[in-house]
Amino acid sequence: DILKYSLEDTEKPVTLGDELNYLKKYVEIQKQRYGDRIVIYYEVDEALLNMRILRLILQPLVENAVHHGMRQKEGKGELCISVQALDDKLMEVSVRDNGVGIPEDKIRLILEGGYKTSKSGFGLHSVKQRVELFYGIEDAVSISSQPGCWTEVRVRFSYKTDG
């Protein structure tokens, strides 16, 4: 299911409900890998489940939180995925973890697309580019962090009802 979903046209919008179902399958794989070390909470405005959004927006956010934030953390990692309407045209997705955090200079590089390692560095910047191009929203992605404590990535985008 995950492979099929990820290979479909990434520019074709899906419902938020479909995107969350895919994300939950991805999270189950991560839970098999990390066991009880990671707890995930969802805070989703159910009135938004039929809203159409770009495919594969949420998974890279969660993957980064787990891989870069919580994998290196001592003890239990917590991740909160929140989806809320900001008004009748904008919605915000927030992924907050209690991981190792990100220094301010690294946040700037990530958002500008200048942070790359041999294994990573494309996920958040790719989400930022896709959302900004598709929805025409500047600064659609923001990152807040306190090194050693937490990181929160927020993505704002417009949406429309299904149909």
TIBA-725616 format. One line per field, with one value per atom (N, C-alpha, C): residue in three letters; chain; atom name; y, z, x negated. Coordinates in pm, whole numbers, plus 50000, padded with zeros to 5 digits. Each point is the difference from the previous one (the first is absolute). Layout:
N
aa [Ala ...]
ch [A ...]
at [CA ...]
py [Y ...]
pz [Z ...]
px [X ...]
END
This chain:
163
aa [Asp Asp Asp Ile Ile Ile Leu Leu Leu Lys Lys Lys Tyr Tyr Tyr Ser Ser Ser Leu Leu Leu Glu Glu Glu Asp Asp Asp Thr Thr Thr Glu Glu Glu Lys Lys Lys Pro Pro Pro Val Val Val Thr Thr Thr Leu Leu Leu Gly Gly Gly Asp Asp Asp Glu Glu Glu Leu Leu Leu Asn Asn Asn Tyr Tyr Tyr Leu Leu Leu Lys Lys Lys Lys Lys Lys Tyr Tyr Tyr Val Val Val Glu Glu Glu Ile Ile Ile Gln Gln Gln Lys Lys Lys Gln Gln Gln Arg Arg Arg Tyr Tyr Tyr Gly Gly Gly Asp Asp Asp Arg Arg Arg Ile Ile Ile Val Val Val Ile Ile Ile Tyr Tyr Tyr Tyr Tyr Tyr Glu Glu Glu Val Val Val Asp Asp Asp Glu Glu Glu Ala Ala Ala Leu Leu Leu Leu Leu Leu Asn Asn Asn Met Met Met Arg Arg Arg Ile Ile Ile Leu Leu Leu Arg Arg Arg Leu Leu Leu Ile Ile Ile Leu Leu Leu Gln Gln Gln Pro Pro Pro Leu Leu Leu Val Val Val Glu Glu Glu Asn Asn Asn Ala Ala Ala Val Val Val His His His His His His Gly Gly Gly Met Met Met Arg Arg Arg Gln Gln Gln Lys Lys Lys Glu Glu Glu Gly Gly Gly Lys Lys Lys Gly Gly Gly Glu Glu Glu Leu Leu Leu Cys Cys Cys Ile Ile Ile Ser Ser Ser Val Val Val Gln Gln Gln Ala Ala Ala Leu Leu Leu Asp Asp Asp Asp Asp Asp Lys Lys Lys Leu Leu Leu Met Met Met Glu Glu Glu Val Val Val Ser Ser Ser Val Val Val Arg Arg Arg Asp Asp Asp Asn Asn Asn Gly Gly Gly Val Val Val Gly Gly Gly Ile Ile Ile Pro Pro Pro Glu Glu Glu Asp Asp Asp Lys Lys Lys Ile Ile Ile Arg Arg Arg Leu Leu Leu Ile Ile Ile Leu Leu Leu Glu Glu Glu Gly Gly Gly Gly Gly Gly Tyr Tyr Tyr Lys Lys Lys Thr Thr Thr Ser Ser Ser Lys Lys Lys Ser Ser Ser Gly Gly Gly Phe Phe Phe Gly Gly Gly Leu Leu Leu His His His Ser Ser Ser Val Val Val Lys Lys Lys Gln Gln Gln Arg Arg Arg Val Val Val Glu Glu Glu Leu Leu Leu Phe Phe Phe Tyr Tyr Tyr Gly Gly Gly Ile Ile Ile Glu Glu Glu Asp Asp Asp Ala Ala Ala Val Val Val Ser Ser Ser Ile Ile Ile Ser Ser Ser Ser Ser Ser Gln Gln Gln Pro Pro Pro Gly Gly Gly Cys Cys Cys Trp Trp Trp Thr Thr Thr Glu Glu Glu Val Val Val Arg Arg Arg Val Val Val Arg Arg Arg Phe Phe Phe Ser Ser Ser Tyr Tyr Tyr Lys Lys Lys Thr Thr Thr Asp Asp Asp Gly Gly Gly]
ch [A A A A A A A A A A A A A A A A A A A A A A A A A A A A A A A A A A A A A A A A A A A A A A A A A A A A A A A A A A A A A A A A A A A A A A A A A A A A A A A A A A A A A A A A A A A A A A A A A A A A A A A A A A A A A A A A A A A A A A A A A A A A A A A A A A A A A A A A A A A A A A A A A A A A A A A A A A A A A A A A A A A A A A A A A A A A A A A A A A A A A A A A A A A A A A A A A A A A A A A A A A A A A A A A A A A A A A A A A A A A A A A A A A A A A A A A A A A A A A A A A A A A A A A A A A A A A A A A A A A A A A A A A A A A A A A A A A A A A A A A A A A A A A A A A A A A A A A A A A A A A A A A A A A A A A A A A A A A A A A A A A A A A A A A A A A A A A A A A A A A A A A A A A A A A A A A A A A A A A A A A A A A A A A A A A A A A A A A A A A A A A A A A A A A A A A A A A A A A A A A A A A A A A A A A A A A A A A A A A A A A A A A A A A A A A A A A A A A A A A A A A A A A A A A A A A A A A A A A A A A A A A A A A A A A A A A A A A A A A A A A A A A A A A A A]
at [N CA C N CA C N CA C N CA C N CA C N CA C N CA C N CA C N CA C N CA C N CA C N CA C N CA C N CA C N CA C N CA C N CA C N CA C N CA C N CA C N CA C N CA C N CA C N CA C N CA C N CA C N CA C N CA C N CA C N CA C N CA C N CA C N CA C N CA C N CA C N CA C N CA C N CA C N CA C N CA C N CA C N CA C N CA C N CA C N CA C N CA C N CA C N CA C N CA C N CA C N CA C N CA C N CA C N CA C N CA C N CA C N CA C N CA C N CA C N CA C N CA C N CA C N CA C N CA C N CA C N CA C N CA C N CA C N CA C N CA C N CA C N CA C N CA C N CA C N CA C N CA C N CA C N CA C N CA C N CA C N CA C N CA C N CA C N CA C N CA C N CA C N CA C N CA C N CA C N CA C N CA C N CA C N CA C N CA C N CA C N CA C N CA C N CA C N CA C N CA C N CA C N CA C N CA C N CA C N CA C N CA C N CA C N CA C N CA C N CA C N CA C N CA C N CA C N CA C N CA C N CA C N CA C N CA C N CA C N CA C N CA C N CA C N CA C N CA C N CA C N CA C N CA C N CA C N CA C N CA C N CA C N CA C N CA C N CA C N CA C N CA C N CA C N CA C N CA C N CA C N CA C N CA C N CA C N CA C N CA C N CA C N CA C N CA C N CA C N CA C N CA C N CA C N CA C N CA C N CA C N CA C N CA C N CA C N CA C N CA C N CA C N CA C N CA C]
py [49880 50120 50126 49997 50116 50024 49895 50013 50052 49943 50043 50148 50041 50139 50095 49961 50089 50010 49902 50003 50072 50032 50073 50145 50071 50138 50090 50050 50082 50139 50040 50132 49992 49880 49982 50004 50099 50009 49879 49972 49893 50061 49924 50053 49993 50086 49994 49864 49944 49868 49893 50004 49905 50019 50124 50030 49950 50018 49951 49848 49934 49853 49947 50061 49962 50024 50116 50034 49898 49958 49905 49865 49961 49876 50016 50116 50028 49999 50060 50006 49859 49911 49863 49931 50027 49944 50056 50129 50061 49945 49973 49943 49859 49925 49868 50013 50102 50023 50049 50097 50064 49952 49922 49946 50107 49983 50094 50128 50014 50121 50123 49981 50112 49989 50110 50010 50111 49973 50098 50037 50131 50054 50071 49992 50071 50096 50123 50101 50057 49941 50035 50050 50115 50054 49913 49918 49904 50067 50126 50073 50020 49979 50021 49872 49885 49873 49988 50068 49994 50111 50083 50107 49941 50059 49948 50072 49919 50053 49924 50052 49928 49868 49901 49868 50008 49917 49985 50129 50073 50117 49961 49914 49967 49902 49898 49895 50052 50089 50050 50077 50066 50073 49903 49894 49899 49923 49966 49929 50081 50129 50085 50007 50012 50008 49873 49887 49872 49981 50017 49970 50099 50128 50102 50046 49991 50053 49898 49888 49906 49878 49966 49880 50013 50121 50023 50034 50015 50041 49884 50032 49903 49995 49884 49987 50004 50020 49994 50127 49980 50111 50016 50125 50029 50089 49969 50074 50034 50127 50043 50054 49942 50044 50071 50127 50083 50058 49999 50062 50085 50131 50093 50101 50048 50109 50131 50084 50133 50098 49979 50076 49917 50061 49919 49967 50043 49970 49937 50015 49948 49896 49899 49899 49991 49952 49985 49860 49939 49872 50029 49944 50016 49862 49982 49877 50043 49963 50041 49877 50001 49888 50051 49909 50036 49946 50007 49945 50093 49986 50069 50145 50044 50140 50030 50123 50045 50139 50021 50134 50099 50126 50104 50008 49992 50011 49883 49884 49882 50014 50060 50024 50085 50107 50087 49922 49919 49921 49901 49937 49905 50069 50115 50071 50056 50034 50054 49890 49875 49890 49978 50063 49991 49896 49932 49898 49863 49936 49868 49917 49873 49904 49890 49902 49891 49921 50006 49921 50084 50131 50077 50144 50076 50142 50045 49910 50038 50005 49927 49986 50128 50074 50122 50106 50015 50101 49964 49871 49954 50030 49972 50032 50150 50079 50147 50045 49950 50039 49958 49877 49951 50081 50026 50074 50144 50065 50139 50012 49906 50004 49969 49894 49956 50098 50050 50085 50149 50035 50141 50071 49929 50058 50013 50123 50020 49959 49951 49958 49904 49904 49903 49906 49982 49910 50081 49973 50064 49892 50025 49907 50078 49950 50055 49888 50034 49895 50058 49917 50027 49882 50025 49889 49926 49868 49915 49972 50066 49986 49962 50075 49977 50068 49958 50064 49995 50108 50003 50054 49922 50042 50027 50118 50038 50025 49948 50020 50059 50116 50065 49984 49966 49993 50020 50040 50018 49865 49991 49875 50029 49897 50011 49873 50007 49883 49901 49875 49893 50022 49996 50009 50124]
pz [50000 50000 50000 50082 50009 49867 49939 49873 49892 49992 49899 50019 50121 50029 49961 50034 49975 49852 49919 49858 49915 50059 49926 49979 49913 49963 50122 50036 50120 49985 49877 49980 49998 50006 50003 50146 50037 50139 50045 50129 50066 50119 50060 50121 50117 50096 50122 50066 49996 50056 49935 49866 49929 50041 50009 50038 50142 50090 50138 50006 49921 49997 49954 49895 49953 50111 50065 50105 50114 50038 50110 49964 49874 49957 50010 49960 50011 50147 50086 50143 50059 49956 50050 49970 49884 49966 50096 50026 50092 50142 50040 50134 50009 49891 49999 50018 49941 50007 50137 50055 50126 50123 49982 50113 50085 50131 50094 50020 49930 50014 49943 49915 49936 50023 50047 50017 49907 49926 49904 50033 50002 50026 49875 49977 49888 50056 49955 50034 49867 49948 49866 50007 49942 49987 49896 50046 49912 49889 50018 49895 49877 50014 49888 49923 50045 49940 49850 49951 49857 49919 50064 49929 49916 49884 49908 50020 50010 50019 49909 49987 49923 50068 49920 50048 50055 50100 50058 50061 50070 50075 50144 50060 50141 50027 49917 50027 50012 49911 50018 50131 50048 50127 50116 49999 50106 49989 49879 49980 50056 49972 50052 50153 50056 50146 50065 49943 50056 49977 49877 49963 50060 49991 50045 50143 50045 50133 50110 49977 50110 49999 49886 49992 50093 50012 50082 50145 50028 50134 50099 50119 50110 50053 50028 50058 49895 50047 49915 49916 49872 49910 49983 49997 49977 49878 49920 49877 49993 49976 49989 49859 49932 49866 50013 49964 50017 49865 49972 49879 50040 49969 50039 49890 49991 49909 50064 49921 50047 49969 49887 49960 49894 49922 49903 49874 49990 49883 50032 50122 50038 50110 49987 50104 50037 50121 50044 50054 49955 50052 50087 50119 50092 50042 49994 50049 50105 50124 50113 50070 50023 50070 50123 50090 50118 49986 49878 49969 50034 49924 50031 49957 49920 49958 49885 49949 49886 50031 49984 50019 49895 50036 49914 49864 49996 49872 49907 50056 49921 49946 50079 49954 49874 50000 49883 49877 50019 49888 49947 50090 49959 49914 50048 49928 49867 49991 49876 49905 50045 49916 50000 50093 50004 50095 50074 50094 49936 49973 49941 50058 50024 50038 49896 50015 49902 50002 50111 50011 50012 50019 50026 49955 50026 49973 49897 49944 49894 50043 50103 50037 50030 50100 50038 49892 49938 49894 49882 49969 49891 50032 50122 50041 49986 50048 49992 49854 49912 49859 49938 50024 49941 50047 50131 50054 49948 50000 49955 49851 49918 49857 49971 50061 49972 50052 50123 50062 49988 49958 49987 50133 50104 50133 50033 50026 50042 50145 50034 50137 50054 49917 50038 50110 50011 50100 50100 50127 50104 50098 50057 50097 50125 50114 50131 50078 50079 50075 50119 50101 50112 50007 49960 50000 50133 49991 50118 50055 49946 50057 49902 49891 49911 49865 49902 49869 49955 49934 49941 49858 49906 49859 49970 49943 49963 49851 49938 49858 49983 49936 49972 49852 49971 49859 49989 49880 49975 49965 50013 49972 49939 49943 49947 50034 49998 50033 49885 50032 49901 49905 49870 49906 49923]
px [49918 50082 49913 49894 49911 49931 49948 49931 50095 50117 50098 50034 50026 50036 49886 49877 49886 49965 50041 49968 50105 50112 50103 49957 50067 49967 49998 49880 49986 50062 50031 50061 50152 50054 50146 50046 50081 50045 50081 49991 50074 50073 50088 50064 49902 50019 49920 50017 50120 50024 49913 49989 49913 49854 49958 49861 49972 50095 49982 50000 50083 50000 49865 49945 49866 49897 50009 49905 50006 50119 50015 49937 50005 49933 49849 49951 49857 49957 50080 49970 49995 50087 49999 49867 49945 49868 49895 50005 49904 50016 50123 50024 49941 50006 49937 49848 49947 49854 49956 50075 49959 50074 50104 50074 50064 49990 50062 49920 49889 49918 50069 50102 50069 50149 50060 50145 50047 50108 50049 50144 50026 50133 50050 50130 50062 50104 49995 50101 50048 50107 50046 50144 50023 50135 50072 50092 50067 50081 50036 50072 49911 49871 49907 49968 50048 49960 50031 50102 50033 49935 49921 49931 49888 49977 49899 49867 49894 49865 49904 49879 49898 49965 49976 49958 49857 49971 49866 49945 50086 49956 49966 50078 49983 49886 49986 49901 49858 49952 49863 49980 50105 49990 49981 50079 49991 49869 49961 49873 49883 49997 49893 50004 50119 50012 49946 50034 49955 49850 49958 49862 49900 50030 49904 50024 50124 50031 50002 50066 50024 49910 49946 49915 49880 49945 49881 50034 50128 50044 49991 49956 50003 50143 50049 50134 50109 50123 50119 50016 50026 50029 50149 50044 50141 50013 50099 50024 50147 50030 50139 50023 50098 50038 50133 50000 50120 50041 50130 50052 50119 49990 50105 50026 50123 50034 49954 49936 49964 50111 50066 50117 50073 50089 50076 49922 49874 49919 49866 49954 49867 50009 49917 49988 49853 49974 49862 49978 49893 49955 49879 50000 49888 49951 49868 49938 49899 50028 49915 49945 49869 49938 49924 49970 49922 49857 49949 49869 49886 49893 49874 49997 50096 50005 49905 50011 49919 49946 49870 49944 50054 50010 50057 49930 49868 49929 50033 50023 50036 50144 50089 50138 49999 49922 49991 49953 49897 49948 50104 50073 50104 50105 50050 50106 49951 49873 49944 49953 50003 49957 49851 49929 49855 49947 50088 49953 50016 49887 50004 49887 50030 49897 50004 49919 50000 50130 50074 50123 50126 49989 50122 49985 50105 49996 50101 50078 50091 50147 50038 50140 50073 49956 50071 49994 49885 49989 50089 50009 50086 50147 50042 50138 50024 49905 50012 50016 49915 50008 50132 50043 50124 50120 50007 50114 49999 49885 49993 50033 49952 50030 50146 50053 50135 50105 49978 50101 49970 49879 49964 49988 49958 49987 49852 49956 49862 49984 49883 49969 50105 50039 50103 49952 49868 49944 49918 50023 49919 49953 49885 49942 49965 50046 49963 49934 49900 49933 49927 49987 49912 49904 49873 49904 49997 50002 50001 50138 50103 50135 50111 50013 50113 49980 50080 50008 50144 50044 50133 49988 50055 50007 50146 50025 50137 50006 50106 50022 50140 50005 50129 50032 50124 50041 50149 50040 50143 50060 50129 50068 50135 50057 50135 50075 50130 50081 49993 50026 50000 50118 49972 50110 50009]
END
